[in-house]
Structure formats: C-alpha cells, structure tokens
C-alpha cells in the first residue's frame, strides 16, 4: 500500500491564536450541522471529480459529505433519475462536509490512504505508473459506496495544454456583483445558465487539433457547484476537463479564501507538474484574469503559447463592477488576443498559426 502526498491546498499552515479560535468555532458549527444532518437521516456519500496526471502520478479530486436521501416519488428524485437539469442551485449546498475522514483511493493496482480536509475535500497526488489516456480511480470513505473518478493521463510527448476560467469566460454570469453571485449560485436553475457565444466551438476545435491536450477549468466557485458545472459543460458540448474549484470559508492563514490566490497557485502547480508543456490560457477582463495571467507569463514565458481574453460588453462590465483596461502588452513575449466571443479568439489563434482555419 502506498501513501499519497498532500496537495498545496491540504498542506497545513500554522496560524495565530485568532485563526485557531475561528477554526474551533467553525468546526463546532460544522459538528452541530453533522449532528442535525444525521438526525434528519442524511446519508454519507463520497463524490468523485475528474482528475489528471502524468504517466508517473495522478491528481485525484473528491469530497466526502452527508447529503439528503431523496424521498421516493419526489420531484427531486424524479429529476435525478431522469437527468433533469431544471434544478435550483441551492440544492447543491444542503450537504454537510465530513471533516478529516479517511478515504481509500485505488488506481492502477495502487492503493492509497488519504484524509479529507476541513471541507471534506480530497485533493491529492498518488504515485502510480499508467499509460497515457483515460483511467479510472475508485474512491471510498467509511460508510459510503465506492465511486469512480475519471483520470486523464497526459503523455510525456504532449506539448500543449488548455486552461480556462469559467465565469464570464465560457459561461455568461455576473459573479463579481454579490447579489447576482448569490442568485446565480443558489436560485437560478441549471438550464438558465448560458454559454458564451462561440467558446464551445473554439474549445472543440482546439481539442480536435490537439487531441492529447489536457483541458483544465479553473474557477473561484465552490466545490458544491462542481456537479452543476460538469453538467453545464456537457450540455453545452464543452470538452471534458478537470474542474479546479475552491472551498468557501476560512483557510489556515486567511479570514476569507482568495480566489486570485487559488488561480495563481494552480497555474504554478501546472507549470511545475508539466515542465515541458506550453499552455493556452483563457479568461476575461472582469475578474483579475489579465493580472494573474500576466504575472504567470512573466515568470514562465516559455510555458505560455498564447493568452485569450474575452472582453465584457458594456452592460456586463457594469454588472461586474467594471473591467480592466485591455490590450497594452508591449513588453510581453507572449501573444495576447482580445475578443468578445469565441469566434474572435479563434481568429486570433489562427493568425498565430495555433489553430487551423475551419474547412
């Protein structure tokens, strides 16, 4: 049996007395929620998310929660059984994380034991020898049914990968404005979420031209929304990819989790994990993506093939609380492309000879 290594998200950081007190309070509240959930006959469940890796290791993602048992014959049960996506967002937030529970991971003949973190999240690297392509990891926590996670193993010969933001890049939202963020997350049903024009076509063309390229979706959204986002991607014909989300709430050294730091950390991790790969980075000019990608390009200019920024419309910019100035990257050795939609970004990639014109 091999032990898995912790990801940067899981590695503990010592905090001061105020943070320790805050965590004690948060843990006490979660313990009360767990007690109430068990009294209401919630059931433990392991949730598996799509992961990625190389031929020598894989990053496995999952979560352990107590969740509601759907009432027989209820509308919610009918929706779940029939794949109905007319579901309100708040339902994803009724589950309660099971903290620090042990999770067994099996993949490629290797068994690893890891502990979920304070949010019930599993984000870990397992050392295993695998061939390039799709594989399956099995995750199981005590008292739960085993679940399967798809893992995409990247070939050592792969030289291009794709990273994309979600909100306002591939999905039209207004997340920066607090009320609309809450509305989109908790109230809006899944089918009301709209895809950005042309982005699904662009992503599909890229994966056809670069079939071995890993696709990574990085968002500041919470892990609770992962199943909803996965269904959104599938429904709008975006290529399958790993979702790298975050956990709302306290961290070991911050009162509020930083979405910008979450994106920066994962970009740096990808650069470290795939030292021979260049990345196409997609974001928008309303949520700090330009600054994050610009910093990454300065530090890893040889790792970035191009940066595509979706420009918010005037109306979207107002809802988003403004947007960053676009276009002046005179000193950058990395090409930048700006467009309000996927078609314009595709044209820019064609001009850079990173994408072939459509036949």
VEXKOL-823120 format. One record per residue (C-alpha): residue number from 1; residue in one letter; x, y, z. Coordinates in steps of 0.5 Angstrom, whole numbers, plus 500, padded with zeros to 3 digits. Layout:
residues N
pos:code:px:py:pz
NUM:A:X:Y:Z
...
***
This chain:
residues 359
pos:code:px:py:pz
1:X:500:500:500
2:X:503:507:498
3:X:501:513:501
4:X:499:519:497
5:X:502:526:498
6:X:498:532:500
7:X:497:538:495
8:X:498:545:497
9:X:491:546:499
10:X:492:541:504
11:X:498:542:507
12:X:498:546:514
13:X:500:553:515
14:X:501:555:523
15:X:496:560:525
16:X:496:565:530
17:X:491:565:536
18:X:485:569:533
19:X:485:564:527
20:X:486:558:532
21:X:480:561:535
22:X:476:562:529
23:X:477:555:526
24:X:475:552:533
25:X:468:556:532
26:X:468:554:525
27:X:469:546:527
28:X:464:547:533
29:X:459:550:528
30:X:460:544:523
31:X:460:539:528
32:X:453:541:530
33:X:451:541:523
34:X:453:534:522
35:X:449:532:528
36:X:443:535:525
37:X:444:532:519
38:X:445:525:522
39:X:438:526:526
40:X:435:528:519
41:X:437:522:516
42:X:442:525:511
43:X:447:519:508
44:X:455:519:508
45:X:457:520:501
46:X:464:520:497
47:X:464:525:491
48:X:469:524:486
49:X:471:529:481
50:X:475:529:474
51:X:483:529:475
52:X:489:529:471
53:X:496:527:472
54:X:503:524:468
55:X:505:517:467
56:X:508:517:474
57:X:503:521:478
58:X:496:523:478
59:X:492:528:482
60:X:486:525:485
61:X:480:530:487
62:X:474:528:491
63:X:469:530:497
64:X:466:527:503
65:X:459:529:505
66:X:453:528:509
67:X:447:529:504
68:X:440:529:504
69:X:436:522:502
70:X:431:524:496
71:X:424:522:498
72:X:421:516:494
73:X:417:519:489
74:X:419:526:490
75:X:420:531:484
76:X:428:532:486
77:X:428:524:486
78:X:425:524:479
79:X:430:530:477
80:X:436:526:479
81:X:434:519:476
82:X:432:523:469
83:X:438:527:469
84:X:433:533:469
85:X:438:540:470
86:X:432:544:472
87:X:435:544:479
88:X:435:550:483
89:X:443:552:485
90:X:441:552:493
91:X:440:544:493
92:X:448:543:492
93:X:449:547:498
94:X:445:543:503
95:X:450:537:504
96:X:455:538:510
97:X:462:536:510
98:X:465:530:514
99:X:472:533:516
100:X:478:529:516
101:X:475:523:515
102:X:480:517:512
103:X:479:516:504
104:X:482:510:500
105:X:484:511:493
106:X:485:505:488
107:X:488:506:482
108:X:493:502:477
109:X:494:497:482
110:X:496:502:488
111:X:492:503:494
112:X:493:510:498
113:X:490:513:504
114:X:489:520:505
115:X:485:524:510
116:X:480:529:507
117:X:481:536:509
118:X:477:541:514
119:X:472:542:508
120:X:471:534:507
121:X:476:535:500
122:X:481:530:498
123:X:486:534:493
124:X:492:529:493
125:X:497:526:489
126:X:498:519:488
127:X:505:516:485
128:X:503:511:480
129:X:505:508:473
130:X:500:509:468
131:X:500:509:460
132:X:497:516:457
133:X:490:516:456
134:X:484:516:461
135:X:484:511:467
136:X:479:510:473
137:X:481:512:480
138:X:476:509:486
139:X:475:513:492
140:X:471:510:498
141:X:470:513:505
142:X:468:509:511
143:X:460:508:511
144:X:460:510:503
145:X:459:507:497
146:X:465:507:492
147:X:465:512:487
148:X:469:512:480
149:X:473:518:478
150:X:476:519:471
151:X:483:521:471
152:X:486:524:464
153:X:494:522:464
154:X:498:526:460
155:X:503:523:455
156:X:510:526:456
157:X:510:528:449
158:X:504:533:450
159:X:507:540:449
160:X:500:544:449
161:X:495:544:455
162:X:489:549:456
163:X:487:553:462
164:X:480:556:462
165:X:477:561:467
166:X:469:559:468
167:X:465:565:470
168:X:464:571:464
169:X:469:567:460
170:X:466:560:458
171:X:459:562:462
172:X:456:568:462
173:X:455:571:469
174:X:455:577:473
175:X:459:574:479
176:X:463:580:482
177:X:457:583:484
178:X:455:580:490
179:X:447:580:490
180:X:448:576:483
181:X:453:572:485
182:X:448:569:490
183:X:442:569:485
184:X:446:565:480
185:X:449:560:485
186:X:443:559:490
187:X:437:561:486
188:X:438:560:478
189:X:436:553:476
190:X:442:550:472
191:X:439:551:465
192:X:438:558:466
193:X:446:559:465
194:X:448:561:458
195:X:455:559:455
196:X:459:565:452
197:X:458:565:444
198:X:463:561:440
199:X:467:559:446
200:X:465:552:446
201:X:466:551:438
202:X:473:554:440
203:X:475:549:445
204:X:472:544:441
205:X:477:546:435
206:X:483:546:440
207:X:481:539:442
208:X:481:536:435
209:X:487:540:433
210:X:491:538:440
211:X:487:531:442
212:X:492:530:447
213:X:492:537:450
214:X:489:536:458
215:X:484:541:459
216:X:483:545:466
217:X:478:549:468
218:X:480:554:474
219:X:474:558:478
220:X:474:561:484
221:X:467:558:485
222:X:466:553:491
223:X:466:545:490
224:X:459:545:492
225:X:458:547:485
226:X:462:542:481
227:X:457:537:479
228:X:453:543:477
229:X:459:546:473
230:X:460:539:470
231:X:453:538:467
232:X:454:545:464
233:X:460:543:461
234:X:457:537:458
235:X:450:540:456
236:X:454:546:452
237:X:459:541:449
238:X:465:544:452
239:X:471:538:452
240:X:471:534:458
241:X:476:537:463
242:X:478:537:471
243:X:475:543:475
244:X:479:546:480
245:X:475:550:485
246:X:476:552:492
247:X:472:552:499
248:X:469:558:501
249:X:471:560:508
250:X:477:560:513
251:X:483:558:511
252:X:489:557:516
253:X:492:564:515
254:X:486:568:512
255:X:479:570:514
256:X:477:569:507
257:X:479:565:502
258:X:483:569:496
259:X:480:567:489
260:X:486:570:486
261:X:491:566:490
262:X:487:560:488
263:X:488:561:481
264:X:496:563:482
265:X:497:557:486
266:X:494:552:481
267:X:498:555:475
268:X:504:555:479
269:X:503:548:480
270:X:501:546:473
271:X:508:549:471
272:X:511:545:476
273:X:508:539:474
274:X:509:539:467
275:X:515:543:466
276:X:515:541:458
277:X:509:544:456
278:X:506:550:454
279:X:499:553:456
280:X:493:557:452
281:X:490:561:458
282:X:483:564:457
283:X:480:569:462
284:X:476:575:462
285:X:478:582:463
286:X:473:583:469
287:X:476:578:475
288:X:483:580:475
289:X:485:574:470
290:X:489:579:466
291:X:494:581:472
292:X:494:573:474
293:X:496:571:467
294:X:501:577:466
295:X:504:575:472
296:X:505:568:470
297:X:507:570:463
298:X:513:574:466
299:X:515:568:471
300:X:514:563:466
301:X:514:566:459
302:X:517:560:455
303:X:511:556:458
304:X:505:560:455
305:X:503:559:448
306:X:498:565:448
307:X:493:568:453
308:X:486:569:450
309:X:482:575:454
310:X:474:575:453
311:X:472:582:453
312:X:466:584:457
313:X:461:588:454
314:X:459:595:457
315:X:453:592:460
316:X:457:586:463
317:X:462:591:465
318:X:457:595:469
319:X:454:589:473
320:X:461:586:474
321:X:463:593:477
322:X:468:595:472
323:X:473:592:468
324:X:481:592:467
325:X:484:596:461
326:X:485:591:455
327:X:491:591:450
328:X:498:594:452
329:X:503:588:453
330:X:508:592:449
331:X:514:589:453
332:X:511:582:453
333:X:514:576:449
334:X:507:572:450
335:X:502:574:445
336:X:495:577:448
337:X:488:576:444
338:X:482:580:446
339:X:475:579:443
340:X:468:579:446
341:X:467:572:444
342:X:470:565:442
343:X:470:567:434
344:X:474:573:435
345:X:479:569:440
346:X:479:563:435
347:X:481:568:429
348:X:487:571:433
349:X:489:564:435
350:X:489:562:427
351:X:493:569:426
352:X:498:566:431
353:X:498:559:427
354:X:496:556:433
355:X:489:554:430
356:X:488:552:423
357:X:482:555:419
358:X:476:552:419
359:X:475:548:413
***
